[in-house]
Amino acid sequence: MCGIVAYVGAKDAAPILLEGLQRLEYRGYDSAGVVVSNKGLKVRKVKGRVADLAKVVPARFKGGLGIGHTRWATHGVPSDVNAHPHLSADERVAVVHNGIIENADELRAKLEADGAVFVSETDTEVLAHLIARTVEDTPSLEEAVRLALKSVVGTYGIAVIDGQRPGEVVVARNGSPIVLGIGEKEMFAASDVAALVRYTRQVVHLEDGELAVLKADGFHTFASGGRETAKEPLTVDVEAGHYDTGGYEHYLLKEISEQPDTVARTLRGRLDERFHIAHLGGLNMDARETRSFRRVKIIGCGSAYYSGQIGAQLVEELARIPADAEPASEFRYRNPVVDPDTLYVAISQSGETYDTLAAVQELKRKGGRVIGIVNAVGSAIAREVDGGIYLHAGPEVSVASTKAFTSTAIAFALLALHFGRVHDLSPADGRRIVDGLAKLPDQIEEILKQGDHIAELARKYATNPSMMFVGRVRGYPVAREGAQKLKEISYIHAEAYPASELKHGPLALIGPDMPTVAIVPDDELLDKNLTTLGEIRARGGNVLMVGHRRPDAKLADDSIVVPKNEIELDPILLTIPLQLLAYHAAVALERDVDRPRNLAKSVTVE
């Protein structure tokens, strides 16, 4: 949540900060602000988008040092006053902050008792006052920040500047990402590499409990205790053009349309057509260790969790290993039993999802073996786990996940194939799955060609206040993800249920104003699914069927037909039309497709 950008160098900071904030706006967009240092601090901040901020930043807003922020509100409503940066009372220290200070109320009370006057409702303003209390009595800004953070409980990614000590930025991380960018006689920092790639591809990721001082000629890092740390830069394989819309009206449509290519990238070099197995060297485990696991537990949040449900079914069907998925936010709090015979799989597109990261850390503390499925190389979860699979799906900017979801499901198919062939999956079945995976990019392309038909259906169904999504077994996670997509970008209320559960309660909701999207693959459960459609139609419900054949008109009003693959892989294809359905419904309702209300892309707070 929220986006941070910092710059120090010979150029004017403001244009760099504004452009960086625009690239980070998917992380939060209810307010934004910048501050530059030039004979004191100059600040501009507004409620609204980065474009609104750009309108109030004057042309002569000069200074080669600055920090900026785009916000997703946690403490205090979106407003000019609550927007970051926050300044100390003497306007000497400025702070931008991602995360949540859990003891902010306690610290605020102590500071107010000592005479501090607060102007905002935020927890972040506490940091500005704390640092200002020590900055005059310490030899450096870095020491003032380090000492101030000793009294802080919570998560943070921060950037701090001191108007009386020009030429340096201090950043710190604890649970919220901070990435340094190394330029030519200039330095950058941000909460995501998206803000850096136009200027540099040389980056350094801070670890939790680590701080850094940035100056135009370089940087140094140190632990919260003061010990210097050694960091080696890495080169990120991302270009600025990856964050452009590429001629599409929305990032979301671009990312949906990229899926034939992103799926091909996820598969590239990983399919062995000789032994019919998946090459997954990043797992860091040999065949003997792979066979030792008796269970697979998958954790993730939101769409990552639903992809994990698809993954659990793939692992059970292909490898015959018991597997299940659970929301990481629940897993970390229920004091789970960590079994040495269980392999834990953490999913996160950003690799920074706080609930998932915290669950990984708890598992590691208890001796669990954890692998990750992530999209962002060098991210916190990628560094924390014992091994894993990179998606190589490229940057995903729209808040609603599409190509990363699909690539995650592909990664699970590869994992299940790998485990299955190490266990008891026959060469013939291995060949069947390898061939099926190889067909997916072209089959996704076929589905995307139905865009106009799906858009017409979306306009029809977008007039309804609520929709039901149903599916059985392999179709149920698809239904859950379809409902998630629809509600998060179109704001149409949507619920997902196992098709067999309708008669146990939810059928009471069915009627002319509650259409049902039914996931009906051509598998062993086809007849049972068609019976469910009959039950819905008998109660006056309209049905949009998504499956492999056109239904009898008595059972469905409308249909979307997708290509047939292997039954284990069909759920991957069945999700694609639901992405398009949600997108076109949101467009029909004139929603902010890429920036849905109340949401942000990378959830780095609880």
C-alpha distance (Angstrom), angle and dihedral (degrees) to the residues before:
residue distance angle dihedral
M1 . . .
C2 3.81 . .
G3 3.78 126.3 .
I4 3.81 129.7 -111.9
V5 3.80 128.0 -164.9
A6 3.82 127.6 177.1
Y7 3.80 132.7 178.1
V8 3.79 137.8 -175.7
G9 3.79 123.0 176.2
A10 3.79 145.2 83.8
K11 3.82 96.9 -60.1
D12 3.78 126.8 83.6
A13 3.78 105.8 -87.0
A14 3.82 99.8 -150.5
P15 3.85 99.4 73.1
I16 3.80 90.4 45.6
L17 3.79 91.9 49.2
L18 3.81 93.2 47.7
E19 3.78 93.7 49.4
G20 3.80 91.2 46.6
L21 3.79 91.0 50.4
Q22 3.79 91.0 51.3
R23 3.81 89.1 55.5
L24 3.82 90.1 49.0
E25 3.78 97.1 45.0
Y26 3.81 91.1 105.1
R27 3.82 85.7 70.6
G28 3.82 93.0 61.6
Y29 3.77 135.3 -24.7
D30 3.80 114.0 178.7
S31 3.81 95.3 101.1
A32 3.80 139.7 -5.0
G33 3.78 141.6 -167.9
V34 3.80 146.6 172.8
V35 3.79 136.1 -157.2
V36 3.81 127.4 -166.0
S37 3.79 129.7 -169.2
N38 3.80 118.5 -129.6
K39 3.81 114.8 137.9
G40 3.77 88.0 -28.3
L41 3.79 132.2 -14.6
K42 3.79 124.8 -55.0
V43 3.79 116.0 -162.6
R44 3.79 136.3 -169.5
K45 3.79 123.6 173.6
V46 3.80 136.0 157.8
K47 3.75 143.8 -179.5
G48 3.80 105.2 -107.8
R49 3.77 139.5 38.9
V50 3.79 130.7 -24.2
A51 3.82 87.9 -102.7
D52 3.81 88.0 61.5
L53 3.79 89.9 50.1
A54 3.81 91.8 50.9
K55 3.81 89.5 57.5
V56 3.82 92.6 59.7
V57 3.82 97.8 43.5
P58 3.83 105.3 97.0
A59 3.80 123.4 -135.4
R60 3.81 91.1 -114.0
F61 3.80 93.4 55.1
K62 3.80 90.8 126.2
G63 3.79 132.7 173.7
G64 3.78 138.1 114.9
L65 3.81 93.6 -134.7
G66 3.79 126.7 60.0
I67 3.79 150.5 133.1
G68 3.79 131.5 -145.3
H69 3.78 140.1 -171.4
T70 3.79 142.1 -165.5
R71 3.78 113.0 -160.2
W72 3.80 142.4 -138.7
A73 3.78 103.2 -170.3
T74 3.80 121.9 -116.7
H75 3.83 104.1 147.2
G76 3.78 114.3 34.5
V77 3.79 131.4 0.9
P78 3.81 120.0 -76.5
S79 3.80 107.2 -81.3
D80 3.78 141.7 134.9
V81 3.80 90.2 -100.4
N82 3.80 95.8 48.7
A83 3.80 93.1 46.4
H84 3.81 117.7 104.9
P85 3.03 142.6 -83.4
H86 3.79 97.7 71.9
L87 3.79 120.5 -162.5
S88 3.76 134.1 -153.3
A89 3.81 117.1 -110.8
D90 3.82 91.9 -97.0
E91 3.84 89.7 48.0
R92 3.79 90.3 -123.9
V93 3.82 100.0 115.1
A94 3.81 124.7 49.2
V95 3.81 125.0 -169.6
V96 3.80 136.8 -173.5
H97 3.77 117.4 -168.1
N98 3.81 141.7 -173.0
G99 3.80 119.1 -166.5
I100 3.78 135.1 34.5
I101 3.82 128.8 -69.6
E102 3.79 100.9 -144.6
N103 3.80 95.8 -165.4
A104 3.81 94.1 44.3
D105 3.82 94.0 120.1
E106 3.80 91.9 52.6
L107 3.80 92.5 47.1
R108 3.81 92.1 45.7
A109 3.80 91.4 52.9
K110 3.81 91.7 51.6
L111 3.79 92.6 47.2
E112 3.80 92.7 47.7
A113 3.80 89.6 50.3
D114 3.81 86.7 56.1
G115 3.80 91.2 52.2
A116 3.80 103.2 -92.3
V117 3.80 115.4 149.2
F118 3.81 117.5 -149.1
V119 3.79 122.7 -155.0
S120 3.83 101.1 -176.9
E121 3.80 138.1 51.5
T122 3.79 93.1 -128.4
D123 3.77 130.7 114.8
T124 3.81 88.4 -138.9
E125 3.79 95.0 69.8
V126 3.81 87.1 66.1
L127 3.81 88.4 66.6
A128 3.80 92.7 53.6
H129 3.80 91.4 52.9
L130 3.81 93.6 44.4
I131 3.80 93.3 51.6
A132 3.81 92.3 44.3
R133 3.82 89.8 55.0
T134 3.81 91.8 60.7
V135 3.80 104.5 27.7
E136 3.82 95.5 87.3
D137 3.80 93.0 49.2
T138 3.81 98.4 48.1
P139 3.80 130.3 76.1
S140 3.81 94.3 -125.0
L141 3.78 143.8 15.0
E142 3.79 90.0 -115.0
E143 3.80 90.8 59.1
A144 3.81 91.4 48.0
V145 3.80 90.8 52.3
R146 3.79 92.7 45.4
L147 3.80 92.5 51.4
A148 3.80 93.3 45.0
L149 3.80 92.2 52.1
K150 3.81 90.9 56.1
S151 3.80 88.7 76.7
V152 3.81 95.0 46.1
V153 3.81 123.9 100.3
G154 3.79 116.9 -168.8
T155 3.77 142.2 42.7
Y156 3.75 125.7 -47.4
G157 3.73 148.0 163.1
I158 3.79 107.0 -173.0
A159 3.77 142.2 174.4
V160 3.81 120.3 -161.9
I161 3.79 134.7 -172.7
D162 3.81 131.4 -175.6
G163 3.80 117.2 -146.0
Q164 3.80 90.8 -148.7
R165 3.79 95.0 49.6
P166 3.81 103.1 53.1
G167 3.75 122.2 -174.6
E168 3.80 102.4 48.1
V169 3.79 141.8 77.7
V170 3.79 123.6 -162.4
V171 3.80 118.3 -152.7
A172 3.79 131.0 -177.7
R173 3.77 137.5 -175.2
N174 3.79 135.6 -154.3
G175 3.79 114.1 155.7
S176 3.81 95.6 -26.7
P177 3.82 120.4 82.7
I178 3.80 125.6 -104.7
V179 3.81 121.2 178.4
L180 3.80 124.5 -171.2
G181 3.81 120.3 -144.3
I182 3.80 118.8 -152.4
G183 3.80 116.4 -148.6
E184 3.79 138.2 165.2
K185 3.80 104.6 -71.2
E186 3.79 89.3 -26.5
M187 3.78 135.2 83.4
F188 3.77 134.0 -153.8
A189 3.78 137.6 -168.7
A190 3.78 130.9 -168.9
S191 3.77 143.6 157.8
D192 3.82 89.9 -115.3
V193 3.80 135.0 24.4
A194 3.82 88.3 -122.6
A195 3.80 88.1 84.0
L196 3.81 93.0 50.8
V197 3.79 108.9 42.8
R198 3.81 96.5 86.5
Y199 3.81 89.0 60.9
T200 3.80 106.2 29.6
R201 3.79 143.1 -2.3
Q202 3.81 93.5 -160.4
V203 3.80 107.6 99.0
V204 3.79 141.9 167.6
H205 3.80 122.2 -155.1
L206 3.80 116.4 -145.5
E207 3.79 118.3 -136.7
D208 3.80 124.1 -135.7
G209 3.79 110.3 -77.5
E210 3.79 92.4 23.3
L211 3.83 129.5 121.6
A212 3.79 133.2 -168.3
V213 3.79 137.9 -161.4
L214 3.80 115.5 -145.9
K215 3.79 123.6 -158.8
A216 3.79 128.6 166.3
D217 3.81 91.8 -101.8
G218 3.80 97.7 47.0
F219 3.78 148.1 -56.3
H220 3.75 143.2 -102.3
T221 3.79 129.9 -157.3
F222 3.76 132.4 -151.7
A223 3.80 141.0 174.1
S224 3.79 123.2 -104.9
G225 3.80 88.8 -101.0
G226 3.81 90.4 59.7
R227 3.82 99.4 -104.0
E228 3.81 114.2 139.2
T229 3.82 114.9 -115.9
A230 3.79 128.0 -154.8
K231 3.81 117.5 -129.8
E232 3.79 127.3 -175.5
P233 3.82 116.7 -154.9
L234 3.79 119.5 -124.2
T235 3.80 129.5 -156.6
V236 3.80 115.4 -118.3
D237 3.80 117.4 -143.0
V238 3.79 94.4 -136.9
E239 3.78 131.6 107.1
A240 3.80 131.2 -156.8
G241 3.82 90.6 -114.3
H242 3.81 89.9 64.3
Y243 3.81 87.4 71.5
D244 3.84 95.3 53.8
T245 3.80 124.2 95.9
G246 3.81 90.8 -120.2
G247 3.79 93.5 -140.2
Y248 3.81 95.4 -51.3
E249 3.79 120.3 125.9
H250 3.80 91.7 -123.7
Y251 3.79 137.6 17.0
L252 3.79 88.2 -124.1
L253 3.80 93.6 60.0
K254 3.80 90.0 45.4
E255 3.80 91.5 52.1
I256 3.81 93.2 46.7
S257 3.81 89.0 49.9
E258 3.81 92.7 49.1
Q259 3.80 93.4 61.5
P260 3.82 98.5 98.9
D261 3.81 87.1 58.3
T262 3.81 97.2 39.6
V263 3.80 92.3 49.5
A264 3.80 89.4 49.7
R265 3.83 89.2 51.7
T266 3.79 92.0 50.1
L267 3.82 89.4 52.0
R268 3.80 97.2 40.8
G269 3.80 113.0 120.8
R270 3.79 92.6 -3.8
L271 3.83 103.3 91.8
D272 3.80 117.0 85.2
E273 3.80 107.6 -160.7
R274 3.80 92.6 -176.3
F275 3.80 99.3 57.7
H276 3.83 95.5 17.7
I277 3.77 94.4 -126.2
A278 3.81 136.6 118.8
H279 3.81 120.8 -105.5
L280 3.81 106.3 -134.9
G281 3.78 106.3 160.8
G282 3.79 91.1 160.2
L283 3.81 90.3 72.7
N284 3.81 88.5 76.6
M285 3.80 93.5 -147.4
D286 3.78 132.4 110.4
A287 3.81 127.2 -136.5
R288 3.81 93.4 -93.5
E289 3.79 92.2 54.5
T290 3.80 91.4 43.7
R291 3.80 90.2 56.0
S292 3.79 91.6 50.4
F293 3.81 94.5 70.4
R294 3.79 114.8 94.8
R295 3.80 98.5 -177.2
V296 3.81 140.2 23.8
K297 3.81 121.4 -144.9
I298 3.81 117.9 -168.6
I299 3.80 123.9 -161.6
G300 3.78 130.3 -173.4
C301 3.80 143.2 125.9
G302 3.79 131.8 -109.3
S303 3.79 113.0 -26.7
A304 3.80 89.6 1.1
Y305 3.81 88.3 60.8
Y306 3.82 91.7 50.6
S307 3.80 90.8 49.6
G308 3.80 85.5 51.0
Q309 3.79 89.6 56.9
I310 3.80 89.1 54.5
G311 3.80 87.3 47.1
A312 3.79 93.6 51.4
Q313 3.79 90.9 54.4
L314 3.80 91.2 48.3
V315 3.81 91.7 51.4
E316 3.79 92.3 48.7
E317 3.81 94.5 45.9
L318 3.80 98.8 43.6
A319 3.80 103.4 28.8
R320 3.82 99.0 26.6
I321 3.79 90.1 -135.1
P322 3.83 117.3 136.8
A323 3.79 108.1 -107.3
D324 3.77 137.9 170.6
A325 3.80 139.5 169.6
E326 3.80 129.7 -132.8
P327 3.81 135.0 -180.0
A328 3.79 107.6 -95.8
S329 3.80 90.1 -139.5
E330 3.82 89.6 62.7
F331 3.79 96.9 37.7
R332 3.79 95.3 58.2
Y333 3.81 94.0 53.8
R334 3.78 103.2 44.8
N335 3.80 96.7 69.8
P336 3.82 92.9 -117.5
V337 3.77 123.2 -151.2
V338 3.80 105.8 -111.8
D339 3.79 109.3 -146.7
P340 3.83 119.4 -159.1
D341 3.83 88.7 -145.6
T342 3.81 92.1 57.8
L343 3.78 125.3 89.1
Y344 3.80 112.0 -147.2
V345 3.81 120.0 -150.5
A346 3.81 120.0 -162.2
I347 3.81 118.6 -161.9
S348 3.80 125.9 -160.7
Q349 3.80 129.1 146.3
S350 3.81 91.9 -154.5
G351 3.79 95.2 35.4
E352 3.81 86.7 -136.7
T353 3.83 103.6 81.4
Y354 3.78 100.8 139.9
D355 3.82 99.3 -146.0
T356 3.80 90.7 49.8
L357 3.80 93.4 44.5
A358 3.81 91.0 50.5
A359 3.81 90.4 49.7
V360 3.82 90.1 51.2
Q361 3.79 90.8 50.3
E362 3.81 90.9 50.1
L363 3.80 90.9 49.6
K364 3.78 91.7 49.3
R365 3.78 90.8 48.7
K366 3.80 89.1 55.0
G367 3.79 93.8 47.4
G368 3.81 98.5 -103.2
R369 3.81 121.2 155.8
V370 3.82 107.0 -122.0
I371 3.77 131.1 -175.1
G372 3.79 125.2 -176.7
I373 3.78 136.6 -138.7
V374 3.80 105.2 -159.1
N375 3.79 139.5 150.0
A376 3.81 100.8 -149.4
V377 3.79 115.8 78.4
G378 3.80 112.4 -139.6
S379 3.81 94.1 16.8
A380 3.80 122.6 145.1
I381 3.80 96.5 -99.8
A382 3.81 91.5 44.6
R383 3.79 89.3 55.3
E384 3.79 94.4 43.6
V385 3.82 101.3 51.0
D386 3.81 128.6 80.3
G387 3.80 93.5 -120.1
G388 3.76 140.2 -41.9
I389 3.77 152.0 153.3
Y390 3.80 126.1 -65.1
L391 3.80 113.0 -147.0
H392 3.83 97.9 -149.3
A393 3.81 87.9 -155.9
G394 3.79 93.1 138.4
P395 3.81 126.2 -126.0
E396 3.80 115.8 -30.6
V397 3.81 110.5 -154.6
S398 3.79 105.1 170.4
V399 3.79 112.2 88.0
A400 3.82 92.5 -127.2
S401 3.80 109.7 75.2
T402 3.80 117.1 -130.3
K403 3.79 116.0 141.1
A404 3.82 92.0 34.3
F405 3.82 89.8 51.3
T406 3.79 91.6 51.6
S407 3.80 93.7 44.9
T408 3.81 89.4 49.5
A409 3.80 90.2 54.8
I410 3.82 88.1 49.5
A411 3.80 89.9 50.8
F412 3.80 89.4 53.6
A413 3.80 90.5 50.1
L414 3.81 88.3 53.7
L415 3.80 91.3 47.1
A416 3.80 92.0 48.6
L417 3.80 91.2 47.6
H418 3.80 90.8 49.5
F419 3.80 92.8 49.0
G420 3.79 92.0 42.4
R421 3.79 94.6 54.2
V422 3.79 91.0 47.3
H423 3.81 87.8 52.0
D424 3.80 121.9 32.8
L425 3.81 108.1 -47.2
S426 3.80 106.7 128.9
P427 3.80 122.8 -124.4
A428 3.82 88.3 -113.9
D429 3.79 92.4 55.1
G430 3.79 89.8 42.9
R431 3.81 89.6 54.2
R432 3.81 89.5 48.1
I433 3.82 92.3 54.8
V434 3.82 93.8 42.9
D435 3.80 90.1 52.1
G436 3.79 90.9 46.2
L437 3.79 93.0 51.6
A438 3.79 91.1 49.5
K439 3.83 89.9 55.7
L440 3.81 95.2 53.4
P441 3.84 101.0 87.4
D442 3.83 92.7 54.5
Q443 3.81 92.1 43.4
I444 3.81 91.4 51.6
E445 3.80 87.7 51.5
E446 3.82 88.6 55.3
I447 3.79 91.1 53.4
L448 3.80 92.9 48.8
K449 3.81 89.0 56.7
Q450 3.82 87.2 67.0
G451 3.80 90.2 65.7
D452 3.82 95.0 116.6
H453 3.81 92.7 49.9
I454 3.80 92.0 48.0
A455 3.81 90.9 46.8
E456 3.82 89.5 54.9
L457 3.80 90.8 51.2
A458 3.80 90.8 47.0
R459 3.80 91.8 54.7
K460 3.80 89.0 51.0
Y461 3.79 96.5 49.6
A462 3.82 97.1 37.4
T463 3.81 89.4 78.8
N464 3.82 90.4 70.2
P465 3.82 119.5 92.2
S466 3.82 93.7 -143.5
M467 3.78 140.1 19.2
M468 3.78 135.4 -165.4
F469 3.82 123.0 -141.6
V470 3.80 119.4 -162.0
G471 3.78 137.1 178.1
R472 3.79 139.5 151.9
V473 3.83 126.4 -123.0
R474 3.82 103.4 -43.5
G475 3.79 90.3 20.8
Y476 3.81 96.9 52.9
P477 3.84 97.7 75.2
V478 3.80 87.4 46.2
A479 3.81 89.2 54.3
R480 3.81 91.2 48.9
E481 3.79 92.5 51.1
G482 3.81 91.1 45.6
A483 3.80 91.7 53.1
Q484 3.80 90.5 46.5
K485 3.81 92.3 53.2
L486 3.80 93.5 47.8
K487 3.78 96.6 48.9
E488 3.81 97.3 42.1
I489 3.81 97.5 53.6
S490 3.82 105.7 22.6
Y491 3.85 97.2 33.4
I492 3.81 89.7 -134.9
H493 3.79 108.8 144.3
A494 3.79 108.4 -112.6
E495 3.79 133.2 177.1
A496 3.78 129.8 -169.6
Y497 3.80 125.2 -151.6
P498 3.77 137.3 168.1
A499 3.79 103.9 -95.9
S500 3.79 91.3 -123.8
E501 3.81 90.5 56.4
L502 3.80 95.8 61.6
K503 3.79 92.1 86.7
H504 3.82 90.5 52.5
G505 3.80 94.6 67.8
P506 3.82 117.8 -50.8
L507 3.81 92.2 76.5
A508 3.82 85.7 79.1
L509 3.82 87.8 72.8
I510 3.79 95.4 54.6
G511 3.80 116.8 109.9
P512 3.80 142.6 112.4
D513 3.82 92.2 -60.6
M514 3.82 94.8 49.1
P515 3.81 110.8 64.3
T516 3.78 119.5 -172.1
V517 3.79 128.1 -135.1
A518 3.79 104.2 -152.8
I519 3.81 122.0 -162.1
V520 3.82 104.6 -147.8
P521 3.80 114.6 171.6
D522 3.78 119.3 -174.6
D523 3.79 95.3 -108.1
E524 3.80 139.8 114.4
L525 3.82 90.3 -65.9
L526 3.79 96.2 54.8
D527 3.82 96.3 108.8
K528 3.80 92.3 48.1
N529 3.80 91.0 50.2
L530 3.79 91.5 50.0
T531 3.80 89.0 52.4
T532 3.82 88.6 55.9
L533 3.81 89.7 53.0
G534 3.79 88.7 53.8
E535 3.81 90.7 53.0
I536 3.81 90.8 52.0
R537 3.81 94.2 46.9
A538 3.82 91.3 47.7
R539 3.81 87.9 60.9
G540 3.79 95.9 50.7
G541 3.79 96.4 -97.9
N542 3.78 122.4 146.9
V543 3.81 116.9 -131.1
L544 3.79 133.0 -151.8
M545 3.80 106.3 -169.9
V546 3.81 120.8 -156.3
G547 3.78 111.2 -167.0
H548 3.78 148.3 98.7
R549 3.80 101.0 -69.8
R550 3.78 138.5 36.5
P551 3.81 109.6 -99.6
D552 3.76 129.4 -131.9
A553 3.81 108.7 -87.7
K554 3.80 88.1 -121.1
L555 3.82 90.2 64.5
A556 3.82 103.9 40.7
D557 3.79 137.9 22.7
D558 3.80 94.2 -153.8
S559 3.77 139.0 7.2
I560 3.79 144.4 -163.3
V561 3.79 114.0 -154.2
V562 3.80 118.8 -153.7
P563 3.83 129.0 -170.2
K564 3.80 117.4 -91.1
N565 3.80 120.6 -115.0
E566 3.79 130.5 162.1
I567 3.80 110.7 -43.9
E568 3.83 91.8 -115.8
L569 3.83 91.0 54.7
D570 3.81 98.7 40.3
P571 3.84 93.9 91.7
I572 3.81 89.5 65.3
L573 3.80 91.4 58.9
L574 3.80 94.2 41.3
T575 3.81 91.4 61.5
I576 3.82 94.6 60.2
P577 3.84 98.6 71.9
L578 3.81 89.8 47.2
Q579 3.81 89.3 57.6
L580 3.81 89.8 53.0
L581 3.81 91.5 44.9
A582 3.81 91.6 54.4
Y583 3.80 92.4 44.3
H584 3.79 95.5 51.1
A585 3.81 92.1 43.4
A586 3.80 89.4 54.4
V587 3.81 91.1 48.4
A588 3.81 91.0 48.9
L589 3.80 89.5 52.8
E590 3.83 91.3 46.0
R591 3.80 93.8 -120.3
D592 3.79 124.4 164.1
V593 3.79 91.3 -101.3
D594 3.81 100.1 -169.5
R595 3.82 96.1 36.2
P596 3.82 107.9 40.9
R597 3.77 115.5 -170.7
N598 3.80 120.0 -88.6
L599 3.82 93.3 6.2
A600 3.79 137.8 100.7
K601 3.79 133.3 -170.1
S602 3.78 106.4 -122.6
V603 3.80 110.9 41.2
T604 3.79 104.9 -154.1
V605 3.82 96.8 158.8
E606 3.81 131.6 67.3
